[in-house]
């Protein structure tokens, strides 16, 4: 027989394909290297009280995933030992329980490895043994059937017939629904098998979540009680809630229109209220005290207008006593600018305010100006009083200039060396503002000299304005002291 070139090529291709298929079958499907030489696998021993129907070549699963096969099942002096051949690629914790289960009612036993706790840090290795205390086998099917039969015989036949008849009546016509239920359960089981790893992770990680729920059970109960109280109040106020829902849209629309009409001024008002709110938050205790004392003060003022019940027509005005304590105590002059630096009231210009704080600087318990700035309560530090907010917030304490009893001489004479006005830290006095030293004589005020025009009697004053004094002009009648007392024109 003579083979052509084409036939030789075909035979060669067929031989190569057949060889590859045989190798794939031997190495990939049959696992010939692992069967003959144990490559990629390791063997452990499982101790059992009985076989429980387990047989060689049965499956071994870990968390529902097949990880090996049962190599051999043999008798021992104390029970049964099963050799398990496991895949080396799967790391299985050494602290596991091994149980023999059945896939169906007719058998098909397999071994399921279940980790204990977190499984531990070590893994199973070749030659390890799972002791008898951590293994279990299913009950014998014969014993189970005998026990079931005895349980059924204990039920009276009349009652059993009634149960069967009622079950038939309950399930009659539900064949399609039961079929859908079984089909859905089967689909659910198949999907669960396909997503077994996420399901097992969910079960393992559910414990910490459930533990937190258990630890916070009191808070959950309180929250549920409060929610029940709120829902009961909503139920009792159903009419009011219905009114809010029915009229809420109209009210919101009217509010929107109101804000639109107030558009030019409302943002400015709200911006100003922000600063007012900051002050109100800081002085909240003082505002609260004011609101407590104000009604009492109004009541006292109202009592001053109550007439005499025995003689209501005797007096119709307020019942108060005006005790005029004039100059008792005298006004406080300590802490203010000295007389030579005070501006005359006739000046109409507006110079800059001198640097520093000007207030009555006598002791805080002094009878002079008891409601002065020095006795302002510090809200942030109860019990402390200071003239400025900065002194209130700092550790600086108020130091007076003197006792205030200066009926002559410099009212700011002090032994403390303080400036007048009182300068804040880092603030320098103005060039024309010099504080006289203790005991030094106050400088005399400068004498204003101005040239005038004899013809008209006009002159320029110290403030730069032109003034006219008519009686200074030439030709004017001589002035006597009597003429100074007589009004002009007489």
C-alpha positions as a Markdown table, in Angstrom:
| # | Residue | x | y | z |
|---|---|---|---|---|
| 1 | Unk | 0.0 | 0.0 | 0.0 |
| 2 | Unk | 1.4 | 3.3 | -1.1 |
| 3 | Unk | 0.6 | 6.4 | 1.0 |
| 4 | Unk | 0.4 | 9.7 | -0.7 |
| 5 | Unk | 2.0 | 12.9 | 0.8 |
| 6 | Unk | -1.5 | 14.3 | 1.7 |
| 7 | Unk | -2.4 | 11.1 | 3.5 |
| 8 | Unk | 0.8 | 11.2 | 5.5 |
| 9 | Unk | 0.2 | 14.8 | 6.6 |
| 10 | Unk | -3.4 | 13.9 | 7.6 |
| 11 | Unk | -2.1 | 10.9 | 9.7 |
| 12 | Unk | 0.5 | 13.1 | 11.3 |
| 13 | Unk | -2.0 | 15.8 | 12.2 |
| 14 | Unk | -4.4 | 13.1 | 13.6 |
| 15 | Unk | -1.6 | 11.6 | 15.7 |
| 16 | Unk | -0.6 | 15.0 | 17.2 |
| 17 | Unk | -4.2 | 15.9 | 18.0 |
| 18 | Unk | -4.8 | 12.5 | 19.6 |
| 19 | Unk | -1.7 | 12.8 | 21.7 |
| 20 | Unk | -2.6 | 16.2 | 22.9 |
| 21 | Unk | -6.1 | 15.0 | 23.8 |
| 22 | Unk | -4.7 | 12.0 | 25.6 |
| 23 | Unk | -2.4 | 14.2 | 27.6 |
| 24 | Unk | -5.2 | 16.7 | 28.5 |
| 25 | Unk | -7.3 | 13.7 | 29.6 |
| 26 | Unk | -4.5 | 12.2 | 31.6 |
| 27 | Unk | -3.2 | 15.3 | 33.3 |
| 28 | Unk | -6.2 | 17.7 | 33.3 |
| 29 | Unk | -9.2 | 15.5 | 33.9 |
| 30 | Unk | -8.0 | 12.2 | 35.3 |
| 31 | Unk | -5.1 | 13.9 | 37.3 |
| 32 | Unk | -2.7 | 11.1 | 36.5 |
| 33 | Unk | 0.4 | 12.7 | 38.1 |
| 34 | Unk | -1.5 | 13.2 | 41.3 |
| 35 | Unk | -2.9 | 9.7 | 41.2 |
| 36 | Unk | 0.5 | 8.0 | 40.4 |
| 37 | Unk | 3.0 | 10.3 | 42.1 |
| 38 | Unk | 0.9 | 12.5 | 44.5 |
| 39 | Unk | 2.0 | 15.7 | 42.8 |
| 40 | Unk | 0.0 | 18.8 | 43.9 |
| 41 | Unk | -1.7 | 16.8 | 46.7 |
| 42 | Unk | -1.1 | 15.8 | 50.3 |
| 43 | Unk | -2.7 | 13.2 | 52.5 |
| 44 | Unk | -4.3 | 13.5 | 56.0 |
| 45 | Unk | -6.1 | 11.0 | 58.2 |
| 46 | Unk | -9.6 | 11.3 | 59.6 |
| 47 | Unk | -10.6 | 9.2 | 62.5 |
| 48 | Unk | -14.3 | 8.0 | 62.6 |
| 49 | Unk | -16.4 | 6.0 | 65.0 |
| 50 | Unk | -17.9 | 4.2 | 62.0 |
| 51 | Unk | -17.9 | 4.5 | 58.2 |
| 52 | Unk | -21.3 | 6.2 | 58.1 |
| 53 | Unk | -21.6 | 5.0 | 54.5 |
| 54 | Unk | -18.4 | 6.8 | 53.5 |
| 55 | Unk | -16.6 | 5.1 | 50.6 |
| 56 | Unk | -13.4 | 5.5 | 48.6 |
| 57 | Unk | -13.4 | 8.2 | 45.9 |
| 58 | Unk | -16.0 | 10.2 | 47.8 |
| 59 | Unk | -15.7 | 14.0 | 47.7 |
| 60 | Unk | -14.0 | 16.2 | 50.3 |
| 61 | Unk | -15.4 | 19.8 | 50.5 |
| 62 | Unk | -14.2 | 22.9 | 52.4 |
| 63 | Unk | -16.8 | 25.7 | 52.8 |
| 64 | Unk | -18.9 | 23.9 | 50.1 |
| 65 | Unk | -16.0 | 23.8 | 47.5 |
| 66 | Unk | -14.5 | 20.5 | 46.5 |
| 67 | Unk | -10.9 | 20.3 | 47.7 |
| 68 | Unk | -10.0 | 16.6 | 47.5 |
| 69 | Unk | -11.1 | 12.9 | 47.4 |
| 70 | Unk | -11.4 | 10.0 | 49.9 |
| 71 | Unk | -8.4 | 7.7 | 49.1 |
| 72 | Unk | -9.1 | 4.8 | 51.4 |
| 73 | Unk | -11.4 | 3.7 | 54.2 |
| 74 | Unk | -10.0 | 1.1 | 56.6 |
| 75 | Unk | -10.8 | -0.6 | 59.9 |
| 76 | Unk | -8.7 | 0.0 | 63.0 |
| 77 | Unk | -8.7 | -1.4 | 66.6 |
| 78 | Unk | -10.6 | 1.7 | 67.8 |
| 79 | Unk | -12.9 | 2.5 | 64.9 |
| 80 | Unk | -12.4 | 3.6 | 61.3 |
| 81 | Unk | -9.8 | 5.7 | 59.5 |
| 82 | Unk | -10.3 | 7.5 | 56.2 |
| 83 | Unk | -7.4 | 8.8 | 54.2 |
| 84 | Unk | -8.2 | 12.1 | 52.5 |
| 85 | Unk | -6.2 | 13.4 | 49.5 |
| 86 | Unk | -6.4 | 17.2 | 49.4 |
| 87 | Unk | -5.4 | 19.8 | 46.8 |
| 88 | Unk | -2.2 | 21.6 | 47.8 |
| 89 | Unk | -3.5 | 24.9 | 46.2 |
| 90 | Unk | -6.2 | 25.2 | 48.9 |
| 91 | Unk | -5.0 | 26.3 | 52.4 |
| 92 | Unk | -7.2 | 24.7 | 55.0 |
| 93 | Unk | -6.8 | 25.6 | 58.7 |
| 94 | Unk | -5.6 | 22.8 | 60.9 |
| 95 | Unk | -8.3 | 23.6 | 63.5 |
| 96 | Unk | -11.3 | 22.2 | 61.6 |
| 97 | Unk | -14.2 | 19.8 | 62.2 |
| 98 | Unk | -14.8 | 16.9 | 59.7 |
| 99 | Unk | -18.3 | 15.6 | 59.2 |
| 100 | Unk | -19.7 | 12.9 | 56.9 |
| 101 | Unk | -22.9 | 14.0 | 55.2 |
| 102 | Unk | -25.2 | 12.6 | 52.5 |
| 103 | Unk | -26.1 | 14.4 | 49.4 |
| 104 | Unk | -29.4 | 12.6 | 48.9 |
| 105 | Unk | -31.6 | 10.0 | 50.5 |
| 106 | Unk | -29.9 | 7.2 | 48.6 |
| 107 | Unk | -26.4 | 7.9 | 49.8 |
| 108 | Unk | -23.5 | 9.7 | 48.1 |
| 109 | Unk | -21.7 | 10.4 | 51.3 |
| 110 | Unk | -19.0 | 13.0 | 51.3 |
| 111 | Unk | -16.7 | 14.7 | 53.9 |
| 112 | Unk | -17.2 | 18.3 | 54.8 |
| 113 | Unk | -14.5 | 20.3 | 56.5 |
| 114 | Unk | -15.8 | 23.2 | 58.7 |
| 115 | Unk | -13.3 | 25.7 | 60.4 |
| 116 | Unk | -13.7 | 26.2 | 64.1 |
| 117 | Unk | -13.8 | 30.0 | 64.9 |
| 118 | Unk | -11.4 | 31.9 | 62.7 |
| 119 | Unk | -9.5 | 28.7 | 61.8 |
| 120 | Unk | -6.2 | 29.6 | 63.5 |
| 121 | Unk | -2.9 | 30.6 | 61.9 |
| 122 | Unk | -1.6 | 27.1 | 61.0 |
| 123 | Unk | -2.8 | 25.0 | 58.0 |
| 124 | Unk | -3.2 | 21.2 | 57.4 |
| 125 | Unk | -0.1 | 19.5 | 56.1 |
| 126 | Unk | 0.8 | 16.0 | 54.9 |
| 127 | Unk | 0.4 | 13.4 | 57.6 |
| 128 | Unk | -1.9 | 15.4 | 59.9 |
| 129 | Unk | -4.7 | 13.6 | 61.8 |
| 130 | Unk | -8.2 | 14.9 | 62.5 |
| 131 | Unk | -9.0 | 13.2 | 65.9 |
| 132 | Unk | -12.2 | 11.4 | 66.7 |
| 133 | Unk | -13.4 | 14.2 | 68.9 |
| 134 | Unk | -13.7 | 16.6 | 65.9 |
| 135 | Unk | -15.4 | 14.2 | 63.5 |
| 136 | Unk | -19.0 | 13.0 | 63.2 |
| 137 | Unk | -21.1 | 10.6 | 61.0 |
| 138 | Unk | -24.8 | 10.8 | 60.0 |
| 139 | Unk | -27.2 | 8.5 | 61.8 |
| 140 | Unk | -27.8 | 5.0 | 60.4 |
| 141 | Unk | -30.6 | 5.2 | 57.8 |
| 142 | Unk | -32.0 | 1.8 | 59.1 |
| 143 | Unk | -32.2 | 3.0 | 62.6 |
| 144 | Unk | -33.7 | 6.3 | 61.4 |
| 145 | Unk | -36.4 | 4.5 | 59.4 |
| 146 | Unk | -37.2 | 2.2 | 62.4 |
| 147 | Unk | -37.6 | 5.2 | 64.7 |
| 148 | Unk | -39.8 | 6.9 | 62.1 |
| 149 | Unk | -41.9 | 3.8 | 61.8 |
| 150 | Unk | -42.3 | 3.6 | 65.6 |
| 151 | Unk | -43.3 | 7.2 | 65.7 |
| 152 | Unk | -46.0 | 6.8 | 63.1 |
| 153 | Unk | -47.3 | 3.7 | 64.8 |
| 154 | Unk | -47.7 | 5.8 | 68.0 |
| 155 | Unk | -50.1 | 8.1 | 66.2 |
| 156 | Unk | -53.8 | 6.9 | 66.2 |
| 157 | Unk | -54.9 | 5.8 | 62.7 |
| 158 | Unk | -58.0 | 8.0 | 62.9 |
| 159 | Unk | -55.9 | 11.1 | 63.6 |
| 160 | Unk | -53.3 | 10.1 | 61.0 |
| 161 | Unk | -56.1 | 9.7 | 58.4 |
| 162 | Unk | -57.5 | 13.1 | 59.4 |
| 163 | Unk | -54.0 | 14.7 | 58.9 |
| 164 | Unk | -53.7 | 13.0 | 55.5 |
| 165 | Unk | -57.2 | 14.1 | 54.4 |
| 166 | Unk | -56.6 | 17.7 | 55.6 |
| 167 | Unk | -53.2 | 17.8 | 53.9 |
| 168 | Unk | -54.9 | 16.6 | 50.7 |
| 169 | Unk | -57.6 | 19.3 | 51.0 |
| 170 | Unk | -54.9 | 22.0 | 51.7 |
| 171 | Unk | -52.7 | 21.0 | 48.8 |
| 172 | Unk | -55.4 | 20.2 | 46.2 |
| 173 | Unk | -55.0 | 22.5 | 43.2 |
| 174 | Unk | -51.7 | 23.9 | 44.3 |
| 175 | Unk | -49.6 | 21.7 | 42.0 |
| 176 | Unk | -48.4 | 24.6 | 39.8 |
| 177 | Unk | -47.6 | 26.8 | 42.8 |
| 178 | Unk | -45.7 | 23.9 | 44.5 |
| 179 | Unk | -43.9 | 23.3 | 41.2 |
| 180 | Unk | -42.9 | 27.0 | 41.1 |
| 181 | Unk | -41.8 | 26.8 | 44.7 |
| 182 | Unk | -39.6 | 23.7 | 44.1 |
| 183 | Unk | -38.2 | 25.2 | 40.9 |
| 184 | Unk | -37.5 | 28.5 | 42.6 |
| 185 | Unk | -35.8 | 26.7 | 45.5 |
| 186 | Unk | -33.7 | 24.7 | 43.1 |
| 187 | Unk | -32.7 | 27.8 | 41.3 |
| 188 | Unk | -31.9 | 29.5 | 44.6 |
| 189 | Unk | -29.7 | 26.5 | 45.6 |
| 190 | Unk | -27.9 | 26.6 | 42.3 |
| 191 | Unk | -27.2 | 30.3 | 42.6 |
| 192 | Unk | -26.1 | 29.9 | 46.1 |
| 193 | Unk | -23.7 | 27.2 | 45.0 |
| 194 | Unk | -22.3 | 29.5 | 42.3 |
| 195 | Unk | -21.8 | 32.3 | 44.8 |
| 196 | Unk | -20.8 | 30.1 | 47.8 |
| 197 | Unk | -17.7 | 32.2 | 48.7 |
| 198 | Unk | -19.6 | 35.5 | 49.1 |
| 199 | Unk | -22.3 | 33.7 | 51.1 |
| 200 | Unk | -19.8 | 32.1 | 53.5 |
| 201 | Unk | -18.0 | 35.4 | 53.9 |
| 202 | Unk | -21.4 | 37.0 | 54.7 |
| 203 | Unk | -22.1 | 34.3 | 57.3 |
| 204 | Unk | -18.6 | 34.7 | 58.9 |
| 205 | Unk | -18.8 | 38.5 | 59.0 |
| 206 | Unk | -22.4 | 38.6 | 60.3 |
| 207 | Unk | -21.2 | 37.7 | 63.8 |
| 208 | Unk | -19.5 | 41.1 | 64.5 |
| 209 | Unk | -22.6 | 42.9 | 63.2 |
| 210 | Unk | -24.9 | 40.8 | 65.3 |
| 211 | Unk | -22.7 | 41.3 | 68.4 |
| 212 | Unk | -22.9 | 45.1 | 68.0 |
| 213 | Unk | -26.7 | 44.8 | 67.8 |
| 214 | Unk | -26.7 | 42.7 | 71.0 |
| 215 | Unk | -24.4 | 45.1 | 72.8 |
| 216 | Unk | -26.5 | 48.1 | 71.8 |
| 217 | Unk | -29.9 | 46.4 | 72.5 |
| 218 | Unk | -30.7 | 49.0 | 75.3 |
| 219 | Unk | -30.2 | 51.8 | 72.8 |
| 220 | Unk | -32.2 | 50.1 | 70.2 |
| 221 | Unk | -35.1 | 49.5 | 72.6 |
| 222 | Unk | -35.0 | 53.1 | 73.7 |
| 223 | Unk | -35.0 | 54.2 | 70.0 |
| 224 | Unk | -38.0 | 51.9 | 69.3 |
| 225 | Unk | -39.8 | 53.3 | 72.4 |
| 226 | Unk | -39.2 | 56.9 | 71.3 |
| 227 | Unk | -40.3 | 56.0 | 67.8 |
| 228 | Unk | -43.5 | 54.4 | 69.1 |
| 229 | Unk | -44.1 | 57.6 | 71.2 |
| 230 | Unk | -43.7 | 59.8 | 68.2 |
| 231 | Unk | -45.9 | 57.7 | 66.0 |
| 232 | Unk | -48.6 | 57.7 | 68.7 |
| 233 | Unk | -48.4 | 61.5 | 69.0 |
| 234 | Unk | -48.7 | 61.8 | 65.2 |
| 235 | Unk | -51.7 | 59.5 | 65.4 |
| 236 | Unk | -53.4 | 61.5 | 68.1 |
| 237 | Unk | -52.7 | 64.8 | 66.2 |
| 238 | Unk | -53.8 | 63.4 | 62.9 |
| 239 | Unk | -56.1 | 66.5 | 62.2 |
| 240 | Unk | -53.3 | 69.0 | 63.0 |
| 241 | Unk | -50.9 | 67.0 | 60.8 |
| 242 | Unk | -53.4 | 66.9 | 58.0 |
| 243 | Unk | -53.9 | 70.7 | 58.3 |
| 244 | Unk | -50.1 | 71.2 | 58.0 |
| 245 | Unk | -49.9 | 69.1 | 54.9 |
| 246 | Unk | -53.0 | 70.8 | 53.3 |
| 247 | Unk | -52.0 | 74.4 | 54.2 |
| 248 | Unk | -48.2 | 74.0 | 54.2 |
| 249 | Unk | -47.8 | 74.6 | 50.5 |
| 250 | Unk | -49.8 | 77.9 | 50.6 |
| 251 | Unk | -47.9 | 79.0 | 53.8 |
| 252 | Unk | -44.6 | 78.3 | 52.1 |
| 253 | Unk | -45.6 | 80.2 | 49.0 |
| 254 | Unk | -46.6 | 83.2 | 51.1 |
| 255 | Unk | -43.4 | 83.0 | 53.0 |
| 256 | Unk | -41.5 | 83.0 | 49.7 |
| 257 | Unk | -43.4 | 86.1 | 48.5 |
| 258 | Unk | -42.6 | 87.8 | 51.8 |
| 259 | Unk | -38.9 | 87.1 | 51.4 |
| 260 | Unk | -39.0 | 88.4 | 47.9 |
| 261 | Unk | -40.6 | 91.7 | 49.0 |
| 262 | Unk | -38.0 | 92.0 | 51.7 |
| 263 | Unk | -35.2 | 91.2 | 49.3 |
| 264 | Unk | -33.3 | 94.5 | 49.5 |
| 265 | Unk | -33.3 | 94.8 | 53.3 |
| 266 | Unk | -33.6 | 91.2 | 54.6 |
| 267 | Unk | -30.0 | 90.2 | 53.8 |
| 268 | Unk | -28.6 | 93.3 | 55.5 |
| 269 | Unk | -30.8 | 92.6 | 58.5 |
| 270 | Unk | -29.7 | 88.9 | 58.7 |
| 271 | Unk | -26.1 | 90.0 | 58.3 |
| 272 | Unk | -26.5 | 92.4 | 61.2 |
| 273 | Unk | -28.2 | 89.8 | 63.3 |
| 274 | Unk | -25.2 | 87.5 | 62.9 |
| 275 | Unk | -23.1 | 89.9 | 65.0 |
| 276 | Unk | -26.0 | 90.3 | 67.5 |
| 277 | Unk | -26.3 | 86.5 | 67.8 |
| 278 | Unk | -22.6 | 86.2 | 68.5 |
| 279 | Unk | -22.9 | 88.8 | 71.3 |
| 280 | Unk | -26.1 | 87.1 | 72.6 |
| 281 | Unk | -24.4 | 83.7 | 72.7 |
| 282 | Unk | -21.5 | 85.2 | 74.7 |
| 283 | Unk | -23.8 | 87.1 | 77.1 |
| 284 | Unk | -26.4 | 84.4 | 77.3 |
| 285 | Unk | -26.3 | 84.1 | 81.2 |
| 286 | Unk | -26.7 | 87.9 | 81.4 |
| 287 | Unk | -29.6 | 88.0 | 79.0 |
| 288 | Unk | -31.2 | 85.2 | 81.0 |
| 289 | Unk | -30.8 | 87.1 | 84.2 |
| 290 | Unk | -32.2 | 90.2 | 82.6 |
| 291 | Unk | -35.3 | 88.3 | 81.5 |
| 292 | Unk | -35.7 | 86.9 | 85.0 |
| 293 | Unk | -35.4 | 90.3 | 86.7 |
| 294 | Unk | -37.3 | 92.4 | 84.2 |
| 295 | Unk | -40.8 | 91.2 | 85.2 |
| 296 | Unk | -40.0 | 91.9 | 88.8 |
| 297 | Unk | -38.8 | 95.4 | 88.0 |
| 298 | Unk | -42.0 | 96.1 | 85.9 |
| 299 | Unk | -44.0 | 94.8 | 88.8 |
| 300 | Unk | -42.3 | 97.2 | 91.2 |
| 301 | Unk | -42.9 | 100.1 | 88.8 |
| 302 | Unk | -46.5 | 99.1 | 88.5 |
| 303 | Unk | -47.0 | 99.0 | 92.3 |
| 304 | Unk | -45.9 | 102.7 | 92.4 |
| 305 | Unk | -49.1 | 103.6 | 90.5 |
| 306 | Unk | -51.5 | 101.7 | 92.8 |
| 307 | Unk | -53.7 | 104.3 | 94.6 |
| 308 | Unk | -54.6 | 104.3 | 98.2 |
| 309 | Unk | -57.6 | 101.9 | 98.6 |
| 310 | Unk | -58.9 | 103.9 | 101.6 |
| 311 | Unk | -58.7 | 107.3 | 99.8 |
| 312 | Unk | -58.3 | 106.8 | 96.1 |
| 313 | Unk | -58.8 | 110.4 | 95.2 |
| 314 | Unk | -56.1 | 111.7 | 97.6 |
| 315 | Unk | -53.3 | 111.4 | 95.1 |
| 316 | Unk | -53.4 | 110.4 | 91.4 |
| 317 | Unk | -49.7 | 110.5 | 90.6 |
| 318 | Unk | -47.0 | 107.8 | 91.1 |
| 319 | Unk | -46.3 | 106.9 | 94.7 |
| 320 | Unk | -42.5 | 107.4 | 94.7 |
| 321 | Unk | -40.1 | 109.5 | 96.8 |
| 322 | Unk | -37.7 | 111.8 | 95.1 |
| 323 | Unk | -34.7 | 112.0 | 97.4 |
| 324 | Unk | -32.2 | 114.3 | 95.7 |
| 325 | Unk | -28.7 | 113.3 | 96.8 |
| 326 | Unk | -26.9 | 116.1 | 95.0 |
| 327 | Unk | -23.2 | 115.5 | 94.7 |
| 328 | Unk | -23.4 | 112.5 | 97.1 |
| 329 | Unk | -21.1 | 110.9 | 96.3 |
| 330 | Unk | -19.2 | 113.5 | 94.1 |
| 331 | Unk | -18.5 | 112.7 | 90.5 |
| 332 | Unk | -15.5 | 110.6 | 89.6 |
| 333 | Unk | -12.6 | 112.5 | 88.0 |
| 334 | Unk | -9.9 | 109.8 | 88.3 |
| 335 | Unk | -8.9 | 108.2 | 85.0 |
| 336 | Unk | -10.1 | 111.0 | 82.7 |
| 337 | Unk | -8.0 | 113.5 | 80.8 |
| 338 | Unk | -6.5 | 116.3 | 82.9 |
| 339 | Unk | -8.1 | 119.7 | 82.7 |
| 340 | Unk | -5.3 | 121.1 | 80.4 |
| 341 | Unk | -6.1 | 118.4 | 77.8 |
| 342 | Unk | -9.9 | 118.6 | 77.9 |
| 343 | Unk | -11.5 | 120.2 | 75.0 |
| 344 | Unk | -13.8 | 123.2 | 75.5 |
| 345 | Unk | -17.5 | 122.5 | 74.8 |
| 346 | Unk | -17.6 | 125.4 | 72.3 |
| 347 | Unk | -15.3 | 123.6 | 69.9 |
| 348 | Unk | -17.2 | 122.2 | 66.9 |
| 349 | Unk | -14.5 | 120.2 | 65.1 |
| 350 | Unk | -14.1 | 116.4 | 65.4 |
| 351 | Unk | -10.5 | 115.3 | 66.2 |
| 352 | Unk | -9.5 | 111.7 | 66.5 |
| 353 | Unk | -10.2 | 109.9 | 69.8 |
| 354 | Unk | -7.1 | 109.7 | 72.0 |
| 355 | Unk | -5.5 | 106.3 | 72.2 |
| 356 | Unk | -6.4 | 104.1 | 75.1 |
| 357 | Unk | -9.4 | 103.6 | 77.3 |
| 358 | Unk | -11.0 | 106.4 | 79.4 |
| 359 | Unk | -13.1 | 105.4 | 82.4 |
| 360 | Unk | -13.4 | 105.9 | 86.1 |
| 361 | Unk | -10.3 | 104.2 | 87.5 |
| 362 | Unk | -10.9 | 104.0 | 91.2 |
| 363 | Unk | -11.1 | 100.7 | 93.2 |
| 364 | Unk | -14.0 | 98.5 | 92.3 |
| 365 | Unk | -15.5 | 98.7 | 95.8 |
| 366 | Unk | -15.3 | 102.5 | 95.8 |
| 367 | Unk | -18.6 | 104.5 | 96.2 |
| 368 | Unk | -17.6 | 106.6 | 93.1 |
| 369 | Unk | -19.5 | 105.6 | 89.9 |
| 370 | Unk | -20.3 | 102.1 | 91.1 |
| 371 | Unk | -21.9 | 101.2 | 87.8 |
| 372 | Unk | -18.9 | 102.3 | 85.8 |
| 373 | Unk | -16.9 | 100.3 | 83.3 |
| 374 | Unk | -14.5 | 98.9 | 85.9 |
| 375 | Unk | -17.3 | 96.8 | 87.4 |
| 376 | Unk | -18.5 | 95.2 | 84.2 |
| 377 | Unk | -19.0 | 91.4 | 84.9 |
| 378 | Unk | -16.8 | 89.0 | 82.9 |
| 379 | Unk | -19.2 | 86.4 | 81.4 |
| 380 | Unk | -16.5 | 83.9 | 80.6 |
| 381 | Unk | -15.0 | 84.1 | 84.1 |
| 382 | Unk | -17.7 | 84.3 | 86.7 |
| 383 | Unk | -16.7 | 86.4 | 89.7 |
| 384 | Unk | -14.2 | 88.5 | 87.8 |
| 385 | Unk | -15.0 | 92.2 | 86.8 |
| 386 | Unk | -12.9 | 94.2 | 84.4 |
| 387 | Unk | -13.4 | 97.4 | 82.3 |
| 388 | Unk | -12.6 | 95.7 | 78.9 |
| 389 | Unk | -13.4 | 92.4 | 77.2 |
| 390 | Unk | -9.7 | 91.8 | 76.6 |
| 391 | Unk | -8.9 | 92.1 | 80.3 |
| 392 | Unk | -11.8 | 89.8 | 81.1 |
| 393 | Unk | -10.4 | 87.1 | 78.7 |
| 394 | Unk | -6.8 | 87.4 | 79.9 |
| 395 | Unk | -5.2 | 86.8 | 83.3 |
| 396 | Unk | -4.6 | 90.6 | 83.8 |
| 397 | Unk | -6.2 | 92.0 | 86.9 |
| 398 | Unk | -7.7 | 95.5 | 87.3 |
| 399 | Unk | -5.4 | 98.0 | 89.0 |
| 400 | Unk | -6.9 | 101.4 | 90.1 |
| 401 | Unk | -5.0 | 104.7 | 89.8 |
| 402 | Unk | -5.9 | 105.9 | 93.3 |
| 403 | Unk | -8.7 | 106.0 | 95.9 |
| 404 | Unk | -10.5 | 108.8 | 94.1 |
| 405 | Unk | -10.5 | 111.2 | 97.1 |
| 406 | Unk | -8.6 | 114.0 | 95.3 |
| 407 | Unk | -10.5 | 117.1 | 96.3 |
| 408 | Unk | -7.6 | 119.2 | 95.1 |
| 409 | Unk | -4.5 | 118.8 | 92.8 |
| 410 | Unk | -4.2 | 116.2 | 90.1 |
| 411 | Unk | -7.1 | 113.7 | 90.2 |
| 412 | Unk | -4.9 | 111.2 | 88.3 |
| 413 | Unk | -2.0 | 111.2 | 90.8 |
| 414 | Unk | -1.0 | 107.6 | 91.1 |
| 415 | Unk | 1.7 | 105.4 | 92.5 |
| 416 | Unk | 1.2 | 102.7 | 89.9 |
| 417 | Unk | 2.8 | 104.6 | 87.0 |
| 418 | Unk | -0.1 | 103.9 | 84.7 |
| 419 | Unk | -1.0 | 105.9 | 81.6 |
| 420 | Unk | -4.1 | 108.1 | 81.2 |
| 421 | Unk | -5.9 | 107.1 | 79.1 |
| 422 | Unk | -5.1 | 103.5 | 79.9 |
| 423 | Unk | -3.2 | 102.0 | 76.9 |
| 424 | Unk | -3.8 | 98.5 | 75.7 |
| 425 | Unk | -0.8 | 96.1 | 75.3 |
| 426 | Unk | 1.3 | 97.2 | 72.3 |
| 427 | Unk | -0.5 | 100.5 | 72.0 |
| 428 | Unk | 1.6 | 103.8 | 72.0 |
| 429 | Unk | 0.2 | 107.1 | 73.2 |
| 430 | Unk | -0.2 | 110.0 | 70.8 |
| 431 | Unk | 2.5 | 112.6 | 70.4 |
| 432 | Unk | 0.5 | 115.3 | 72.1 |
| 433 | Unk | -0.7 | 113.0 | 74.8 |
| 434 | Unk | 1.7 | 113.0 | 77.8 |
| 435 | Unk | 0.7 | 111.7 | 81.2 |
| 436 | Unk | 2.0 | 114.0 | 84.0 |
| 437 | Unk | 4.1 | 112.2 | 86.6 |
| 438 | Unk | 3.0 | 111.8 | 90.2 |
| 439 | Unk | 3.5 | 115.0 | 92.2 |
| 440 | Unk | 4.4 | 117.1 | 89.1 |
| 441 | Unk | 2.6 | 120.3 | 88.5 |
| 442 | Unk | 0.2 | 120.4 | 85.6 |
| 443 | Unk | 1.4 | 122.7 | 82.8 |
| 444 | Unk | -0.6 | 125.8 | 82.4 |
| 445 | Unk | -2.9 | 126.0 | 79.3 |
| 446 | Unk | -1.4 | 128.1 | 76.5 |
| 447 | Unk | -2.6 | 131.7 | 76.0 |
| 448 | Unk | -4.3 | 132.3 | 72.6 |
| 449 | Unk | -3.1 | 135.5 | 70.9 |
| 450 | Unk | -4.8 | 136.8 | 67.7 |
| 451 | Unk | -4.3 | 140.0 | 65.7 |
| 452 | Unk | -7.4 | 141.9 | 64.8 |
| 453 | Unk | -8.3 | 144.7 | 62.4 |
| 454 | Unk | -9.0 | 147.9 | 64.4 |
| 455 | Unk | -11.2 | 149.3 | 61.6 |
| 456 | Unk | -13.6 | 146.4 | 61.5 |
| 457 | Unk | -12.9 | 144.6 | 64.8 |
| 458 | Unk | -12.5 | 141.2 | 63.1 |
| 459 | Unk | -9.8 | 138.6 | 64.0 |
| 460 | Unk | -9.0 | 134.9 | 63.3 |
| 461 | Unk | -9.5 | 132.6 | 66.3 |
| 462 | Unk | -7.4 | 129.6 | 67.3 |
| 463 | Unk | -9.8 | 127.3 | 65.4 |
| 464 | Unk | -9.1 | 129.1 | 62.1 |
| 465 | Unk | -12.4 | 130.9 | 61.9 |
| 466 | Unk | -13.0 | 134.6 | 61.5 |
| 467 | Unk | -14.8 | 136.4 | 64.3 |
| 468 | Unk | -15.9 | 140.1 | 64.7 |
| 469 | Unk | -16.0 | 142.1 | 67.9 |
| 470 | Unk | -17.7 | 145.4 | 66.9 |
| 471 | Unk | -16.8 | 147.2 | 70.1 |
| 472 | Unk | -13.1 | 146.9 | 69.2 |
| 473 | Unk | -13.3 | 149.2 | 66.1 |
| 474 | Unk | -12.2 | 152.8 | 66.1 |
| 475 | Unk | -14.8 | 155.4 | 66.8 |
| 476 | Unk | -16.9 | 153.1 | 69.0 |
| 477 | Unk | -18.2 | 154.7 | 72.2 |
| 478 | Unk | -16.2 | 154.0 | 75.3 |
| 479 | Unk | -17.5 | 151.0 | 77.2 |
| 480 | Unk | -18.4 | 151.2 | 80.9 |
| 481 | Unk | -19.3 | 148.6 | 83.3 |
| 482 | Unk | -22.9 | 149.9 | 83.3 |
| 483 | Unk | -23.2 | 149.4 | 79.5 |
| 484 | Unk | -22.0 | 145.8 | 79.8 |
| 485 | Unk | -25.1 | 145.1 | 82.0 |
| 486 | Unk | -27.6 | 146.7 | 79.5 |
| 487 | Unk | -28.8 | 144.7 | 76.6 |
| 488 | Unk | -27.8 | 146.0 | 73.1 |
| 489 | Unk | -30.2 | 148.6 | 71.6 |
| 490 | Unk | -31.3 | 150.1 | 75.0 |
